[in-house]
């Protein structure tokens, strides 16, 4: 079957020699409909510098939506015809896989049934859950990012009435603004480099969106808006410059959340600008149990219109046009780019 394979040197190829997944009693086979290109993790996997991964060649992808085509004899969580998130492909002798969702067919697992039967089930590193059939399935790939962000805010302890500053205007940063509004944040400020995305930030929930590249006084503007400092600051990109902004803006005993992957060692951290007391919490990797626990709540917000998936998905292309898709992501011309099978 076909799928996107990466080699860790910037190369992406559409291959047709990937092994079909094999069903067992506790799994279900899923035909992939669409998979989003993750602007962070996928690009780092392509280029060969995702921390902790080096087993190339590998099947790419983790933001997939598909339809269940066959279920194992002991599966009760999924049925044929269900639309599901985050199906994955097991590694084989030829291709490794961190998740492997950019393949035509993948699997989901009924770990609850395994636990029920004392068959050694666990949630694994990604929750796999059913979504409503009435959604646009290409747009629905964005639910994965939204769930990660929604659960990250829960881990950061954002509560109603808190103020939050978000650094980053990609899909993740915009999702933080959207979800912070749902959480009831009193003031939501977002910084970024792209005016069109900053306009979208205002549409999805931000009270103020500032271009930190063209506005040299953006920190002073934020301090005027939040004279006591921000309750929560989130670096949605993974950049020491954003961490330094956090130190300058966080209130005493506030929380700095590091979500973006890719912090480097070559930019000095300005510790002296920080208050004496603050919390620094890395939420760079989802905790599956927490992400699974907020699934129904997040889906309800999609269904009732608090989240409009079309605010995020800018381009939908057939998988054969993957090169164009990756160029849209790298050039920042695409917000969330989705490839369909």
C-alpha positions as CSV (number, residue, x, y, z in Angstrom):
1,X,0.0,0.0,0.0
2,X,1.0,3.6,-0.4
3,X,2.3,6.1,2.2
4,X,4.7,8.9,2.9
5,X,8.2,7.8,3.9
6,X,10.9,10.1,5.3
7,X,14.6,9.5,5.5
8,X,15.8,12.1,8.0
9,X,17.7,14.1,5.4
10,X,14.8,16.3,4.2
11,X,13.6,13.7,1.7
12,X,9.9,12.7,1.5
13,X,8.7,10.0,-0.9
14,X,5.3,8.5,-1.7
15,X,6.1,4.8,-1.6
16,X,3.8,1.9,-2.6
17,X,5.6,-1.0,-0.9
18,X,4.5,-0.5,2.7
19,X,3.1,-3.5,4.5
20,X,-0.7,-3.7,5.1
21,X,-1.6,-3.7,8.8
22,X,-2.7,-7.0,10.3
23,X,-5.8,-7.2,12.4
24,X,-5.9,-9.0,15.8
25,X,-8.7,-9.6,18.4
26,X,-8.3,-6.1,19.9
27,X,-7.6,-4.0,16.9
28,X,-9.5,-2.5,14.0
29,X,-8.4,-1.7,10.4
30,X,-8.8,1.9,9.3
31,X,-8.8,3.3,5.8
32,X,-7.1,6.8,6.0
33,X,-9.2,9.6,4.6
34,X,-6.9,12.6,5.4
35,X,-3.9,13.4,7.5
36,X,-2.6,16.8,8.5
37,X,1.0,17.9,8.2
38,X,2.2,18.9,11.7
39,X,4.0,22.2,11.3
40,X,6.3,21.2,14.2
41,X,6.9,17.5,14.7
42,X,6.5,16.3,11.1
43,X,8.9,18.9,9.8
44,X,11.5,17.9,12.4
45,X,11.0,14.2,11.5
46,X,11.5,15.0,7.8
47,X,14.7,16.9,8.6
48,X,16.0,14.3,11.0
49,X,16.2,16.3,14.3
50,X,13.1,15.3,16.4
51,X,14.6,14.7,19.8
52,X,14.7,11.0,20.6
53,X,13.9,9.6,17.1
54,X,16.5,8.4,14.6
55,X,15.1,5.1,13.2
56,X,14.8,5.9,9.5
57,X,13.4,5.3,7.0
58,X,10.0,5.8,8.6
59,X,6.4,6.3,7.7
60,X,5.3,9.9,8.6
61,X,2.2,11.3,10.2
62,X,0.1,11.5,13.3
63,X,-2.8,13.8,12.5
64,X,-5.1,11.3,10.7
65,X,-8.8,10.8,10.3
66,X,-10.0,7.5,8.8
67,X,-13.0,5.1,8.6
68,X,-13.1,1.7,10.3
69,X,-13.4,-1.1,7.7
70,X,-12.9,-4.2,9.9
71,X,-12.9,-4.9,13.6
72,X,-11.3,-7.7,15.7
73,X,-13.5,-10.3,17.4
74,X,-13.2,-8.7,20.9
75,X,-13.4,-5.0,19.9
76,X,-16.3,-3.1,21.4
77,X,-15.1,0.5,21.3
78,X,-15.1,0.7,17.4
79,X,-17.5,-0.6,14.8
80,X,-17.3,-0.7,11.0
81,X,-18.2,2.8,9.6
82,X,-16.9,4.8,12.6
83,X,-14.7,7.8,11.9
84,X,-11.7,7.8,14.1
85,X,-8.7,9.9,15.1
86,X,-5.0,9.0,15.3
87,X,-4.9,5.6,13.7
88,X,-1.3,4.3,13.5
89,X,0.9,1.9,11.6
90,X,3.1,-0.6,13.3
91,X,6.8,-0.8,12.2
92,X,7.8,-3.6,9.9
93,X,11.1,-5.0,8.6
94,X,11.3,-2.3,6.0
95,X,9.9,0.9,7.5
96,X,9.9,2.1,11.0
97,X,7.1,4.3,12.3
98,X,6.7,6.7,15.2
99,X,3.0,6.8,14.4
100,X,2.8,6.2,10.7
101,X,-0.6,7.8,10.0
102,X,0.4,8.9,6.4
103,X,-0.4,5.4,5.1
104,X,-3.5,4.2,3.2
105,X,-4.5,1.7,6.0
106,X,-3.6,1.8,9.7
107,X,-5.0,0.4,13.0
108,X,-6.7,1.5,16.1
109,X,-6.7,-0.5,19.3
110,X,-9.4,-1.2,21.9
111,X,-7.2,-1.0,24.9
112,X,-10.3,-0.9,27.2
113,X,-11.3,-4.3,25.9
114,X,-7.7,-5.5,26.5
115,X,-7.8,-4.2,30.1
116,X,-11.3,-5.8,30.6
117,X,-10.0,-9.2,29.5
118,X,-6.7,-8.8,31.4
119,X,-4.9,-9.0,28.1
120,X,-2.3,-6.3,28.9
121,X,-4.0,-3.3,27.4
122,X,-2.8,0.3,27.9
123,X,-3.7,3.5,26.2
124,X,-0.2,3.7,24.6
125,X,1.2,7.1,23.5
126,X,-1.9,8.4,21.6
127,X,-5.6,8.2,22.4
128,X,-7.7,6.8,19.5
129,X,-11.3,7.9,19.6
130,X,-14.5,8.2,17.5
131,X,-15.6,11.5,16.1
132,X,-19.0,12.6,14.7
133,X,-19.8,11.5,11.1
134,X,-21.2,14.9,10.1
135,X,-17.8,16.7,10.2
136,X,-15.7,17.5,7.1
137,X,-13.1,14.8,7.7
138,X,-10.2,16.8,6.2
139,X,-11.0,19.7,8.6
140,X,-11.4,17.2,11.4
141,X,-7.7,16.4,11.3
142,X,-7.2,19.7,13.2
143,X,-9.1,18.2,16.2
144,X,-5.9,16.4,17.1
145,X,-4.0,19.6,17.6
146,X,-6.9,21.2,19.4
147,X,-7.2,18.2,21.8
148,X,-3.5,18.5,22.6
149,X,-3.8,22.2,23.3
150,X,-7.0,21.9,25.3
151,X,-5.4,19.3,27.5
152,X,-2.2,21.3,27.8
153,X,-4.2,24.3,29.2
154,X,-5.7,21.9,31.7
155,X,-2.2,20.8,32.8
156,X,-1.1,24.5,33.0
157,X,-4.0,25.2,35.3
158,X,-5.6,28.0,33.3
159,X,-8.9,28.9,34.9
160,X,-11.7,31.3,34.4
161,X,-10.7,34.9,34.8
162,X,-7.0,34.3,34.2
163,X,-4.9,36.3,31.7
164,X,-2.8,34.6,29.1
165,X,-0.1,35.6,26.6
166,X,0.6,33.2,23.7
167,X,3.7,33.4,21.6
168,X,3.2,32.0,18.1
169,X,0.6,32.5,15.4
170,X,0.7,29.0,13.8
171,X,-2.1,26.5,14.2
172,X,-1.0,25.7,17.7
173,X,-0.9,29.4,18.8
174,X,-4.3,30.1,17.3
175,X,-5.7,26.9,19.0
176,X,-4.4,28.2,22.4
177,X,-6.3,31.5,21.9
178,X,-9.5,29.6,20.9
179,X,-9.3,27.2,23.8
180,X,-8.3,29.8,26.3
181,X,-11.5,31.7,25.3
182,X,-13.5,28.5,26.0
183,X,-11.8,28.2,29.4
184,X,-13.0,31.7,30.3
185,X,-9.7,33.6,30.2
186,X,-10.3,37.3,31.0
187,X,-7.5,38.6,28.7
188,X,-5.9,36.8,25.8
189,X,-3.0,38.3,24.0
190,X,-1.1,36.7,21.1
191,X,2.1,37.6,19.4
192,X,3.4,36.4,16.0
193,X,5.0,37.5,12.7
194,X,2.2,37.1,10.1
195,X,-0.5,39.8,9.9
196,X,-3.1,37.5,8.3
197,X,-2.7,34.9,11.1
198,X,-2.9,37.7,13.7
199,X,-6.3,38.7,12.2
200,X,-7.4,35.1,12.5
201,X,-6.3,35.1,16.1
202,X,-8.7,37.9,16.8
203,X,-11.5,35.9,15.1
204,X,-10.9,32.8,17.2
205,X,-10.6,34.4,20.6
206,X,-7.6,36.7,21.2
207,X,-8.4,40.2,22.6
208,X,-5.1,41.6,21.2
209,X,-2.8,40.3,18.5
210,X,0.6,41.9,18.0
211,X,3.3,41.6,15.4
212,X,6.4,41.1,17.4
213,X,8.6,41.3,14.3
214,X,7.5,44.7,13.1
215,X,6.4,46.3,16.4
216,X,9.5,46.9,18.6
217,X,7.3,48.1,21.5
218,X,5.1,45.0,21.7
219,X,6.4,44.0,25.2
220,X,5.5,47.5,26.5
221,X,2.1,47.3,24.9
222,X,1.4,44.0,26.7
223,X,2.7,45.4,30.0
224,X,0.2,48.2,29.7
225,X,-2.6,45.7,29.1
226,X,-1.5,43.5,32.0
227,X,0.1,45.8,34.5
228,X,0.3,43.0,37.1
229,X,1.7,40.5,34.7
230,X,0.2,37.5,32.9
231,X,-1.2,34.6,34.9
232,X,-0.1,32.2,32.2
233,X,2.4,32.5,29.3
234,X,2.6,29.9,26.6
235,X,5.5,29.5,24.1
236,X,3.7,27.7,21.3
237,X,6.8,27.7,19.0
238,X,9.8,26.5,21.0
239,X,12.1,29.5,21.0
240,X,14.4,31.0,23.6
241,X,13.3,34.5,22.5
242,X,9.8,33.6,23.5
243,X,11.0,32.3,26.9
244,X,12.8,35.6,27.5
245,X,9.5,37.4,26.7
246,X,7.8,35.2,29.2
247,X,10.2,36.2,31.9
248,X,9.5,39.8,31.2
249,X,5.7,39.4,31.2
250,X,4.8,36.7,33.8
251,X,3.4,37.8,37.1
252,X,4.8,36.8,40.4
253,X,4.0,33.1,40.9
254,X,2.6,32.9,37.4
255,X,3.0,29.9,35.1
256,X,5.2,29.7,32.0
257,X,4.2,26.8,29.7
258,X,6.6,25.5,27.1
259,X,4.7,23.7,24.3
260,X,6.7,24.2,21.2
261,X,9.4,21.6,20.5
262,X,12.9,22.8,19.4
263,X,14.4,25.0,22.1
264,X,18.1,25.4,21.2
265,X,21.1,26.2,23.4
266,X,22.5,29.1,21.3
267,X,20.3,31.9,22.7
268,X,21.1,33.2,26.2
269,X,18.2,33.0,28.7
270,X,17.6,36.3,30.5
271,X,16.9,35.0,34.0
272,X,17.3,38.4,35.6
273,X,14.2,39.8,34.0
274,X,12.0,37.1,35.6
275,X,10.2,37.5,38.9
276,X,11.6,35.6,41.9
277,X,8.6,33.2,42.0
278,X,7.2,31.5,38.9
279,X,6.3,28.0,37.7
280,X,7.9,26.6,34.5
281,X,6.0,23.6,33.1
282,X,6.9,21.8,29.9
283,X,3.8,20.5,28.1
284,X,5.7,19.5,24.9
285,X,4.3,16.0,24.8
286,X,0.6,15.1,25.4
287,X,-0.3,12.9,28.3
288,X,-2.7,10.3,26.6
289,X,-5.0,9.9,29.6
290,X,-5.5,13.6,30.0
291,X,-6.0,14.1,26.3
292,X,-8.5,11.2,26.2
293,X,-10.4,12.6,29.2
294,X,-11.2,16.0,27.4
295,X,-12.3,14.4,24.1
296,X,-16.0,14.7,24.5
297,X,-15.8,18.2,25.9
298,X,-13.7,19.3,22.9
299,X,-15.9,17.6,20.4
300,X,-19.0,19.4,22.0
301,X,-17.3,22.7,21.4
302,X,-16.7,21.8,17.8
303,X,-20.3,20.7,17.3
304,X,-21.8,23.8,19.0
305,X,-19.6,26.2,17.0
306,X,-17.2,27.5,19.7
307,X,-14.5,26.0,17.5
308,X,-14.7,26.4,13.7
309,X,-12.3,23.9,12.2
310,X,-12.3,25.9,8.9
311,X,-10.5,28.7,10.8
312,X,-7.4,26.5,10.8
313,X,-7.3,24.3,7.7
314,X,-6.0,26.5,4.8
315,X,-5.2,23.9,2.2
316,X,-6.5,20.4,1.3
317,X,-4.5,18.5,-1.4
318,X,-4.4,14.9,-2.6
319,X,-1.5,13.0,-1.2
320,X,0.1,12.9,-4.6
321,X,0.8,16.6,-4.2
322,X,2.7,16.2,-1.0
323,X,5.6,18.2,-2.2
324,X,3.4,21.2,-2.7
325,X,1.9,20.6,0.8
326,X,5.3,20.6,2.5
327,X,6.4,23.7,0.6
328,X,3.2,25.5,1.8
329,X,4.1,24.6,5.4
330,X,7.8,25.5,5.1
331,X,7.1,28.8,3.4
332,X,4.5,29.7,6.0
333,X,2.0,30.2,3.2
334,X,-0.2,27.4,4.5
335,X,-1.7,27.4,8.0
336,X,-2.8,23.8,8.5
337,X,-2.2,21.8,5.3
338,X,-4.0,18.5,4.9
339,X,-3.3,15.6,2.5
340,X,-6.1,13.2,1.4
341,X,-6.0,9.6,0.2
